[in-house]
Amino acid sequence: MVIHAILSETGQGGFLGSRQAKGLQILAKQVNASGGIDGHPVQMDILDNQTSPSTAVSLATQLIAQHVPFILNGSIGAVDKAVDALATPNGPFIYDLSPVEHPPAGSKIFSAGFSLSLEIQSDLTYFKSKGYTKIAALTSTDASGVAGFSTLQQVLAEPQFSSIHLINHQTFADTDVSVTTQLSVIKAANPQAMITWATGTPLGTILQGMSSLGMSNLPTTADSGNGSFAEMKQYSSIVPKDLYTAIGSLTVPASQLPAGPVQSAVASFQSAVSAAGGTPGLGWGLAWDPAQLLIGALKKLGPNATSDQILNYMENLHNVPGVIGLYNTSTSNHRGLTASAVYLASWNGTKFVPVTGPGGVPLSSPAG
């Protein structure tokens, strides 16, 4: 049984895609060790889109011509969106591995991880708990940054966040090598906190600028795409202590999670990734749950399931545990997670340390 995945193993998204690929191979070994799918071994066919939308479209077009029933599509927003444009009512079923994508209701597209809205709600919940009323935003001009800022505006309009005001917003191209001009404008506005929306190298550009301008004490959130140990280790020398990243339960030590099926799933995931020499985090996990859910569909429906059958199965998940949370989906909900899946964490130089419980509610003290 072949599972086709188009991932950003190289290029700007390589810090995610390379780990997603390794995670899928670990998962395949686990599934095959327990009998595969109806006795058929699982084989991961992983294609590198090089973090290029045009390359991703070319690879997906070839798979669609072969009438494959589903595709795992990753790893960052702009690349995923390009492939989504190929989706039709006739298939294939596409599972995006970038959380920034918002699948249309009734489409054959699902999205991994928690939504932008839940992530930003958690950011603002944390800021509100600290008494911050003036914030700034620095977002990239690519698809992910545009979606992030649009969602920020929508969430800020919710009544529970009426005390928080966006006093400055700056943008930059993700190919820019410096954002000190934009950060200088933000610094002059004197916000109490800042939300950034950029992943990988562009975040490094922001952190370098903050360091050079003496802004390292400004509480700042980075989107969940940066919940990667490899990325944070790369930037450890310039990561401020008040940088907070949205992570899923899969990055929280299993012993610190509430007892239940999600904790069990996380413990198994963390053990498998650690045994393979990896450090469990979103880089490994964003593909893990989608692949697990699709394998569950194939075990139920049989290895020859059609895209229609897979869609029907995937739209009717009820309290199905994953490493990011419990999945409850419907025809209008193609993600299935709630705010209970979102934690904020700081980076201490070697690991993510949760500073909130689910939904951005602060812990009395950071977990060890």
Kinemage of the C-alpha trace (Angstrom):
@kinemage 1
@onewidth
@group {chain A} dominant
@subgroup {mainchain}
@vectorlist {calphas} color= white
{ca met a 1} P 0.000 0.000 0.000
{ca val a 2} L 1.648 3.215 -1.185
{ca ile a 3} L 1.155 6.536 0.601
{ca his a 4} L 2.214 9.430 -1.611
{ca ala a 5} L 3.687 12.496 0.104
{ca ile a 6} L 5.025 15.651 -1.530
{ca leu a 7} L 7.245 17.351 1.054
{ca ser a 8} L 9.715 20.228 1.291
{ca glu a 9} L 12.746 18.101 2.081
{ca thr a 10} L 15.045 20.853 0.774
{ca gly a 11} L 14.799 24.611 0.344
{ca gln a 12} L 13.369 27.125 2.810
{ca gly a 13} L 10.925 24.589 4.257
{ca gly a 14} L 13.516 21.846 4.631
{ca phe a 15} L 13.646 22.155 8.419
{ca leu a 16} L 10.024 20.900 8.422
{ca gly a 17} L 9.872 18.619 5.391
{ca ser a 18} L 13.042 16.683 6.139
{ca arg a 19} L 11.658 15.737 9.548
{ca gln a 20} L 8.181 15.034 8.227
{ca ala a 21} L 9.759 12.564 5.816
{ca lys a 22} L 11.650 10.805 8.616
{ca gly a 23} L 8.510 10.723 10.750
{ca leu a 24} L 6.531 9.061 7.980
{ca gln a 25} L 9.194 6.391 7.565
{ca ile a 26} L 9.130 5.678 11.322
{ca leu a 27} L 5.347 5.441 11.232
{ca ala a 28} L 5.444 3.034 8.269
{ca lys a 29} L 7.767 0.742 10.193
{ca gln a 30} L 5.391 0.787 13.179
{ca val a 31} L 2.347 -0.005 11.028
{ca asn a 32} L 4.136 -2.774 9.129
{ca ala a 33} L 5.369 -4.334 12.361
{ca ser a 34} L 1.723 -4.744 13.384
{ca gly a 35} L 0.549 -6.258 10.088
{ca gly a 36} L 0.274 -3.287 7.752
{ca ile a 37} L -3.088 -2.567 6.134
{ca asp a 38} L -5.065 -5.753 5.568
{ca gly a 39} L -1.758 -7.574 5.424
{ca his a 40} L -0.356 -5.147 2.861
{ca pro a 41} L 2.861 -3.383 3.938
{ca val a 42} L 2.828 0.415 3.910
{ca gln a 43} L 5.323 2.100 1.621
{ca met a 44} L 5.991 5.842 1.835
{ca asp a 45} L 6.565 7.410 -1.583
{ca ile a 46} L 8.138 10.742 -0.631
{ca leu a 47} L 8.787 13.356 -3.315
{ca asp a 48} L 10.784 16.553 -2.697
{ca asn a 49} L 9.054 19.739 -3.861
{ca gln a 50} L 12.182 21.761 -2.973
{ca thr a 51} L 9.885 24.332 -1.295
{ca ser a 52} L 8.915 25.442 -4.797
{ca pro a 53} L 5.208 25.871 -5.668
{ca ser a 54} L 5.872 25.118 -9.334
{ca thr a 55} L 7.796 21.933 -8.507
{ca ala a 56} L 5.040 20.861 -6.115
{ca val a 57} L 2.389 21.394 -8.808
{ca ser a 58} L 4.426 19.404 -11.320
{ca leu a 59} L 4.816 16.467 -8.916
{ca ala a 60} L 1.145 16.561 -7.901
{ca thr a 61} L 0.022 16.699 -11.527
{ca gln a 62} L 1.938 13.500 -12.205
{ca leu a 63} L 0.297 11.743 -9.254
{ca ile a 64} L -3.164 12.964 -10.248
{ca ala a 65} L -2.601 11.593 -13.754
{ca gln a 66} L -1.990 8.222 -12.084
{ca his a 67} L -5.392 8.545 -10.323
{ca val a 68} L -3.959 8.273 -6.803
{ca pro a 69} L -6.820 8.581 -4.261
{ca phe a 70} L -4.992 10.846 -1.777
{ca ile a 71} L -1.854 12.959 -1.340
{ca leu a 72} L -0.049 14.239 1.744
{ca asn a 73} L 0.820 17.809 0.725
{ca gly a 74} L 3.588 19.789 2.484
{ca ser a 75} L 5.284 21.549 3.982
{ca ile a 76} L 4.619 25.337 4.081
{ca gly a 77} L 1.630 27.472 3.108
{ca ala a 78} L 2.580 28.870 -0.293
{ca val a 79} L 3.580 25.427 -1.574
{ca asp a 80} L 0.494 23.700 -0.193
{ca lys a 81} L -1.825 26.326 -1.635
{ca ala a 82} L -0.425 25.816 -5.145
{ca val a 83} L -1.266 22.100 -5.032
{ca asp a 84} L -4.693 22.732 -3.478
{ca ala a 85} L -5.627 24.602 -6.651
{ca leu a 86} L -5.524 21.242 -8.445
{ca ala a 87} L -8.216 19.715 -6.228
{ca thr a 88} L -11.514 18.812 -7.892
{ca pro a 89} L -14.694 17.074 -6.672
{ca asn a 90} L -13.335 13.952 -8.384
{ca gly a 91} L -10.237 13.905 -6.228
{ca pro a 92} L -7.685 13.292 -5.084
{ca phe a 93} L -8.168 13.788 -1.353
{ca ile a 94} L -5.435 16.243 -0.287
{ca tyr a 95} L -4.184 16.543 3.291
{ca asp a 96} L -2.219 19.788 3.701
{ca leu a 97} L 0.599 19.639 6.225
{ca ser a 98} L 0.736 23.423 6.662
{ca pro a 99} L -1.636 24.642 9.394
{ca val a 100} L -2.075 28.018 7.656
{ca glu a 101} L -4.318 26.546 4.970
{ca his a 102} L -8.089 26.809 5.448
{ca pro a 103} L -9.884 24.079 3.483
{ca pro a 104} L -13.239 25.109 1.999
{ca ala a 105} L -16.219 23.297 3.513
{ca gly a 106} L -17.167 20.279 1.463
{ca ser a 107} L -13.875 20.186 -0.434
{ca lys a 108} L -11.524 17.229 -0.624
{ca ile a 109} L -8.859 19.170 1.267
{ca phe a 110} L -7.972 18.761 4.947
{ca ser a 111} L -5.431 20.756 6.960
{ca ala a 112} L -3.008 19.538 9.634
{ca gly a 113} L -2.469 21.075 13.039
{ca phe a 114} L -4.524 23.701 14.810
{ca ser a 115} L -5.976 26.642 12.912
{ca leu a 116} L -4.504 30.126 12.683
{ca ser a 117} L -7.498 31.406 14.582
{ca leu a 118} L -6.927 29.072 17.543
{ca glu a 119} L -3.225 29.873 17.544
{ca ile a 120} L -3.742 33.647 17.571
{ca gln a 121} L -6.521 33.348 20.160
{ca ser a 122} L -3.993 31.566 22.382
{ca asp a 123} L -1.371 34.286 21.741
{ca leu a 124} L -3.830 37.023 22.691
{ca thr a 125} L -5.148 35.102 25.694
{ca tyr a 126} L -1.598 34.975 27.023
{ca phe a 127} L -0.977 38.672 26.268
{ca lys a 128} L -4.269 39.630 27.935
{ca ser a 129} L -3.318 37.668 31.062
{ca lys a 130} L -0.165 39.782 31.246
{ca gly a 131} L -2.138 43.013 30.998
{ca tyr a 132} L -0.808 43.986 27.583
{ca thr a 133} L -3.085 46.418 25.725
{ca lys a 134} L -0.792 47.657 22.934
{ca ile a 135} L 0.691 45.199 20.447
{ca ala a 136} L 2.473 45.378 17.100
{ca ala a 137} L 2.675 42.891 14.232
{ca leu a 138} L 5.440 42.068 11.764
{ca thr a 139} L 4.353 39.703 9.004
{ca ser a 140} L 5.774 38.428 5.743
{ca thr a 141} L 4.076 39.278 2.458
{ca asp a 142} L 3.841 35.653 1.323
{ca ala a 143} L 0.632 33.619 1.565
{ca ser a 144} L 1.336 32.531 5.147
{ca gly a 145} L 2.009 36.046 6.374
{ca val a 146} L -1.046 37.499 4.645
{ca ala a 147} L -3.253 34.779 6.122
{ca gly a 148} L -1.728 35.288 9.553
{ca phe a 149} L -2.354 39.027 9.605
{ca ser a 150} L -5.881 38.683 8.247
{ca thr a 151} L -6.667 36.185 10.996
{ca leu a 152} L -5.098 38.464 13.627
{ca gln a 153} L -7.459 41.273 12.578
{ca gln a 154} L -10.452 38.937 12.818
{ca val a 155} L -9.511 37.636 16.271
{ca leu a 156} L -8.781 41.128 17.606
{ca ala a 157} L -12.373 42.041 16.696
{ca glu a 158} L -13.720 39.378 19.088
{ca pro a 159} L -15.261 40.879 22.251
{ca gln a 160} L -12.952 39.077 24.681
{ca phe a 161} L -9.956 40.882 23.171
{ca ser a 162} L -11.442 44.389 23.070
{ca ser a 163} L -8.789 45.621 25.528
{ca ile a 164} L -5.949 44.796 23.104
{ca his a 165} L -5.128 47.277 20.341
{ca leu a 166} L -2.880 46.839 17.306
{ca ile a 167} L -0.867 50.062 17.256
{ca asn a 168} L 1.533 49.242 14.410
{ca his a 169} L 1.835 46.727 11.587
{ca gln a 170} L 4.846 46.265 9.339
{ca thr a 171} L 5.462 43.840 6.475
{ca phe a 172} L 8.500 42.422 4.702
{ca ala a 173} L 9.264 40.042 1.842
{ca asp a 174} L 10.458 36.641 2.982
{ca thr a 175} L 13.518 37.086 0.752
{ca asp a 176} L 14.577 40.286 2.572
{ca val a 177} L 17.924 39.988 4.343
{ca ser a 178} L 17.120 42.727 6.872
{ca val a 179} L 14.012 44.046 8.621
{ca thr a 180} L 15.688 46.637 10.832
{ca thr a 181} L 13.784 49.474 9.136
{ca gln a 182} L 10.426 47.888 9.948
{ca leu a 183} L 11.512 46.947 13.459
{ca ser a 184} L 12.724 50.488 14.096
{ca val a 185} L 9.235 51.788 13.292
{ca ile a 186} L 7.714 49.220 15.646
{ca lys a 187} L 10.196 50.084 18.394
{ca ala a 188} L 9.308 53.763 18.091
{ca ala a 189} L 5.601 52.894 18.537
{ca asn a 190} L 6.510 51.381 21.941
{ca pro a 191} L 4.267 48.271 21.947
{ca gln a 192} L 4.098 45.978 24.978
{ca ala a 193} L 4.270 42.845 22.819
{ca met a 194} L 4.593 41.785 19.196
{ca ile a 195} L 3.153 39.056 16.979
{ca thr a 196} L 5.304 37.847 14.082
{ca trp a 197} L 4.241 35.666 11.200
{ca ala a 198} L 7.168 34.144 9.355
{ca thr a 199} L 8.664 30.672 9.277
{ca gly a 200} L 12.235 29.440 9.032
{ca thr a 201} L 14.861 31.751 7.550
{ca pro a 202} L 12.581 34.835 7.609
{ca leu a 203} L 12.082 34.365 11.361
{ca gly a 204} L 15.860 34.276 11.727
{ca thr a 205} L 15.977 37.629 9.917
{ca ile a 206} L 13.473 39.058 12.420
{ca leu a 207} L 15.374 37.717 15.434
{ca gln a 208} L 18.656 39.097 14.099
{ca gly a 209} L 17.048 42.505 13.674
{ca met a 210} L 15.544 42.431 17.169
{ca ser a 211} L 18.934 41.548 18.618
{ca ser a 212} L 20.734 44.350 16.790
{ca leu a 213} L 18.126 46.943 17.846
{ca gly a 214} L 18.029 45.935 21.506
{ca met a 215} L 14.473 44.588 21.269
{ca ser a 216} L 15.165 41.182 22.800
{ca asn a 217} L 13.080 41.996 25.885
{ca leu a 218} L 9.928 42.640 23.839
{ca pro a 219} L 7.529 39.709 24.393
{ca thr a 220} L 7.044 38.236 20.930
{ca thr a 221} L 5.140 35.285 19.487
{ca ala a 222} L 6.239 33.231 16.497
{ca asp a 223} L 3.805 31.050 14.575
{ca ser a 224} L 3.631 27.307 15.098
{ca gly a 225} L 5.606 26.587 11.934
{ca asn a 226} L 8.655 27.480 14.011
{ca gly a 227} L 8.056 24.773 16.605
{ca ser a 228} L 11.142 22.978 15.326
{ca phe a 229} L 14.060 21.978 17.539
{ca ala a 230} L 16.462 22.134 14.599
{ca glu a 231} L 15.412 25.677 13.737
{ca met a 232} L 15.538 26.984 17.290
{ca lys a 233} L 18.961 25.403 17.877
{ca gln a 234} L 20.191 27.152 14.742
{ca tyr a 235} L 19.032 30.510 16.105
{ca ser a 236} L 19.751 29.867 19.798
{ca ser a 237} L 22.275 32.712 20.044
{ca ile a 238} L 19.640 35.283 19.050
{ca val a 239} L 16.410 33.727 20.374
{ca pro a 240} L 15.129 36.092 23.108
{ca lys a 241} L 13.874 34.637 26.371
{ca asp a 242} L 10.487 36.257 25.742
{ca leu a 243} L 9.914 34.587 22.360
{ca tyr a 244} L 6.877 32.307 22.541
{ca thr a 245} L 5.976 29.687 19.974
{ca ala a 246} L 2.711 27.811 19.639
{ca ile a 247} L 3.328 24.090 20.007
{ca gly a 248} L 1.091 21.056 20.139
{ca ser a 249} L 0.780 18.480 22.882
{ca leu a 250} L 3.276 16.300 20.998
{ca thr a 251} L 6.085 18.682 22.062
{ca val a 252} L 5.040 18.723 25.722
{ca pro a 253} L 6.631 15.900 27.754
{ca ala a 254} L 3.982 13.179 27.894
{ca ser a 255} L 4.304 13.046 31.684
{ca gln a 256} L 3.015 16.636 31.868
{ca leu a 257} L -0.156 15.944 29.859
{ca pro a 258} L -3.523 14.925 31.326
{ca ala a 259} L -3.985 11.164 31.443
{ca gly a 260} L -5.967 9.824 28.506
{ca pro a 261} L -5.735 8.653 24.888
{ca val a 262} L -3.874 11.761 23.672
{ca gln a 263} L -1.235 11.305 26.349
{ca ser a 264} L -0.851 7.662 25.295
{ca ala a 265} L -0.523 8.648 21.627
{ca val a 266} L 2.056 11.321 22.494
{ca ala a 267} L 4.071 8.938 24.662
{ca ser a 268} L 4.226 6.395 21.830
{ca phe a 269} L 5.172 9.079 19.289
{ca gln a 270} L 7.877 10.593 21.481
{ca ser a 271} L 9.344 7.184 22.224
{ca ala a 272} L 9.451 6.223 18.526
{ca val a 273} L 11.044 9.485 17.385
{ca ser a 274} L 13.573 9.475 20.229
{ca ala a 275} L 14.519 5.871 19.442
{ca ala a 276} L 15.226 6.975 15.864
{ca gly a 277} L 17.573 9.684 17.121
{ca gly a 278} L 15.153 12.579 16.656
{ca thr a 279} L 13.717 15.163 19.025
{ca pro a 280} L 9.891 14.981 19.006
{ca gly a 281} L 8.292 18.208 17.808
{ca leu a 282} L 5.973 19.690 15.208
{ca gly a 283} L 8.507 19.091 12.449
{ca trp a 284} L 8.050 15.360 12.978
{ca gly a 285} L 4.421 15.483 14.062
{ca leu a 286} L 2.594 17.600 11.467
{ca ala a 287} L 2.665 14.649 9.067
{ca trp a 288} L 2.211 11.995 11.762
{ca asp a 289} L -1.456 12.549 12.576
{ca pro a 290} L -2.599 12.991 8.942
{ca ala a 291} L -0.825 9.781 7.956
{ca gln a 292} L -2.238 7.934 10.988
{ca leu a 293} L -5.765 9.112 10.181
{ca leu a 294} L -5.440 8.103 6.530
{ca ile a 295} L -4.068 4.704 7.531
{ca gly a 296} L -7.069 4.344 9.843
{ca ala a 297} L -9.332 5.102 6.882
{ca leu a 298} L -7.631 2.466 4.735
{ca lys a 299} L -7.841 -0.133 7.512
{ca lys a 300} L -11.581 0.534 7.741
{ca leu a 301} L -12.330 0.912 4.029
{ca gly a 302} L -9.725 -1.374 2.505
{ca pro a 303} L -6.569 -0.556 0.507
{ca asn a 304} L -8.578 0.259 -2.643
{ca ala a 305} L -10.657 3.023 -1.050
{ca thr a 306} L -11.668 5.876 -3.350
{ca ser a 307} L -11.240 9.575 -2.631
{ca asp a 308} L -15.010 9.835 -2.032
{ca gln a 309} L -14.911 7.059 0.555
{ca ile a 310} L -11.863 8.577 2.249
{ca leu a 311} L -13.530 12.006 2.404
{ca asn a 312} L -16.673 10.526 3.971
{ca tyr a 313} L -14.588 8.695 6.576
{ca met a 314} L -12.469 11.747 7.352
{ca glu a 315} L -15.505 14.003 7.784
{ca asn a 316} L -16.887 11.747 10.502
{ca leu a 317} L -14.102 11.432 13.059
{ca his a 318} L -15.331 11.469 16.660
{ca asn a 319} L -12.840 11.766 19.541
{ca val a 320} L -10.090 10.059 17.567
{ca pro a 321} L -6.816 10.585 19.468
{ca gly a 322} L -3.712 11.910 17.769
{ca val a 323} L -0.434 13.365 18.939
{ca ile a 324} L -1.732 16.936 18.572
{ca gly a 325} L -5.155 16.367 20.131
{ca leu a 326} L -8.570 14.744 19.795
{ca tyr a 327} L -10.066 14.889 16.299
{ca asn a 328} L -13.723 15.713 15.733
{ca thr a 329} L -14.488 16.557 12.117
{ca ser a 330} L -17.507 17.283 9.937
{ca thr a 331} L -18.361 18.479 6.441
{ca ser a 332} L -17.654 22.040 7.611
{ca asn a 333} L -14.690 21.247 9.854
{ca his a 334} L -11.763 19.785 7.932
{ca arg a 335} L -9.255 20.182 10.748
{ca gly a 336} L -10.952 18.707 13.806
{ca leu a 337} L -8.967 20.288 16.651
{ca thr a 338} L -9.889 22.822 19.354
{ca ala a 339} L -7.946 25.322 21.468
{ca ser a 340} L -7.159 22.484 23.875
{ca ala a 341} L -4.489 21.433 21.360
{ca val a 342} L -2.549 24.726 21.602
{ca tyr a 343} L 0.230 25.422 24.106
{ca leu a 344} L 2.692 28.335 24.117
{ca ala a 345} L 6.311 27.625 24.940
{ca ser a 346} L 9.595 29.485 25.257
{ca trp a 347} L 12.970 28.173 24.065
{ca asn a 348} L 15.602 27.713 26.767
{ca gly a 349} L 18.486 26.940 24.424
{ca thr a 350} L 17.946 23.188 24.290
{ca lys a 351} L 14.197 22.579 24.422
{ca phe a 352} L 10.734 24.141 24.381
{ca val a 353} L 9.422 24.907 27.864
{ca pro a 354} L 5.614 25.275 28.117
{ca val a 355} L 4.544 28.587 29.663
{ca thr a 356} L 0.816 27.973 29.205
{ca gly a 357} L -1.653 25.179 29.438
{ca pro a 358} L -4.161 24.551 26.627
{ca gly a 359} L -5.464 27.651 24.867
{ca gly a 360} L -2.814 30.100 26.072
{ca val a 361} L -3.867 30.117 29.737
{ca pro a 362} L -0.646 30.772 31.715
{ca leu a 363} L 0.861 28.181 33.991
{ca ser a 364} L 1.540 29.298 37.539
{ca ser a 365} L 5.196 28.732 36.682
{ca pro a 366} L 6.891 27.368 33.534
{ca ala a 367} L 7.091 23.593 33.358
{ca gly a 368} L 10.541 22.122 33.731
